[in-house]
Amino acid sequence: MKSESEIKDTDLNFYGSDPGAVKFGNFINYYSFHDVGERINNLRPQMFPAPVDKQLVCLDIGCNTGELSKALYMYLQTVYPDCDIQILAIDIDSTLIERATVSNEFPNIKFITCNIMDQNDRLCIQKYLDSHQHTAFDVTFCFSVTMWIHLNNGDEGLLEFLKLIKSFSKTIIIEPQPWKCYRNAQRRVKKSGHSFELYSCLKIKSDVDSIIEKTMSEDTHVKTYESENSSWNRRVLSFSSMKLSA
Ligand SMILES: C[S@@+](CC[C@H](N)C(=O)[O-])C[C@H]1O[C@@H](n2cnc3c(N)ncnc32)[C@H](O)[C@@H]1O
């Protein structure tokens, strides 16, 4: 996969005249359609680990313009009233990160452009952990990102991504997209004369939810919580490792 600096501007723009026809889920107007309040209402304190430290260090992968990251920060303050909460929020699209940064009123949230699938880009993640004297994130959020990783990196890429986040996260809160969303995404870009090249090669398809759940709960992590389906038919799952220490 190309590093963020190598990705062409055209890859990061939407196709044709439809702002919903995007390659990475980098919608410019995402939060006009996906109410952040409803997303937060789907969270439960039981999804989160008990505080072990005065500092809680979190990662939000695919933060878009940051509205959900900021709402997560405020929610975390209610779960961990005595903790210093720090969040690294990353997104592949530098324009979205710029918007998130300009409107950021929280010094405890750092927004950085980073393609999680690129080794060089990922150095910023290790650097952030080092700067907070942590070897792993206490909580990693991964909301509505797995499909985009999967469509652009194939089955192997999806599994590599899940193993990667397990390697540096004590707790992972994940909201995977079901297969139906993939068909809609492909239909949408096709209408604009493009296509997800790997779409037809994917072997993980209608079973994507169960494969994600199985991979997440293998070896190091166990499922600790699963929400009801949200109004837009997505579940939020929480997985925790007892092995990693902060
Ligand atoms: C559908 S949006 C979800 C935004 C937010 N997580 C939420 O649920 O409200 C998916 C985001 O993931 C980002 N993204 C996709 N592939 C990525 C990658 N390889 N590395 C980092 N961010 C990525 C997109 O740019 C987009 O902003």
PDBQT file of the ligand as one rigid body, heavy atoms in Angstrom, charges set to zero:
ROOT
HETATM    1  C1  LIG A 301     -16.636   6.052   7.163  1.00  0.00    +0.000 C 
HETATM    2  S1  LIG A 301     -15.410   7.062   7.852  1.00  0.00    +0.000 S 
HETATM    3  C2  LIG A 301     -15.650   6.747   9.582  1.00  0.00    +0.000 C 
HETATM    4  C3  LIG A 301     -15.261   7.941  10.443  1.00  0.00    +0.000 C 
HETATM    5  C4  LIG A 301     -15.324   7.698  11.949  1.00  0.00    +0.000 C 
HETATM    6  N1  LIG A 301     -14.467   6.637  12.374  1.00  0.00    +0.000 N 
HETATM    7  C5  LIG A 301     -16.731   7.414  12.366  1.00  0.00    +0.000 C 
HETATM    8  O1  LIG A 301     -17.146   6.248  12.461  1.00  0.00    +0.000 OA
HETATM    9  O2  LIG A 301     -17.457   8.382  12.620  1.00  0.00    +0.000 OA
HETATM   10  C6  LIG A 301     -13.933   6.121   7.532  1.00  0.00    +0.000 C 
HETATM   11  C7  LIG A 301     -12.675   6.927   7.726  1.00  0.00    +0.000 C 
HETATM   12  O3  LIG A 301     -11.555   6.044   7.663  1.00  0.00    +0.000 OA
HETATM   13  C8  LIG A 301     -10.488   6.695   6.974  1.00  0.00    +0.000 C 
HETATM   14  N2  LIG A 301      -9.577   5.668   6.452  1.00  0.00    +0.000 N 
HETATM   15  C9  LIG A 301      -9.812   4.759   5.479  1.00  0.00    +0.000 A 
HETATM   16  N3  LIG A 301      -8.731   3.997   5.249  1.00  0.00    +0.000 NA
HETATM   17  C10 LIG A 301      -7.777   4.422   6.124  1.00  0.00    +0.000 A 
HETATM   18  C11 LIG A 301      -6.420   4.038   6.378  1.00  0.00    +0.000 A 
HETATM   19  N4  LIG A 301      -5.838   3.070   5.661  1.00  0.00    +0.000 N 
HETATM   20  N5  LIG A 301      -5.729   4.676   7.343  1.00  0.00    +0.000 NA
HETATM   21  C12 LIG A 301      -6.314   5.681   8.064  1.00  0.00    +0.000 A 
HETATM   22  N6  LIG A 301      -7.577   6.109   7.854  1.00  0.00    +0.000 NA
HETATM   23  C13 LIG A 301      -8.320   5.483   6.901  1.00  0.00    +0.000 A 
HETATM   24  C14 LIG A 301     -11.215   7.514   5.907  1.00  0.00    +0.000 C 
HETATM   25  O4  LIG A 301     -10.458   8.564   5.382  1.00  0.00    +0.000 OA
HETATM   26  C15 LIG A 301     -12.472   7.968   6.644  1.00  0.00    +0.000 C 
HETATM   27  O5  LIG A 301     -12.338   9.244   7.200  1.00  0.00    +0.000 OA
ENDROOT
TORSDOF 0
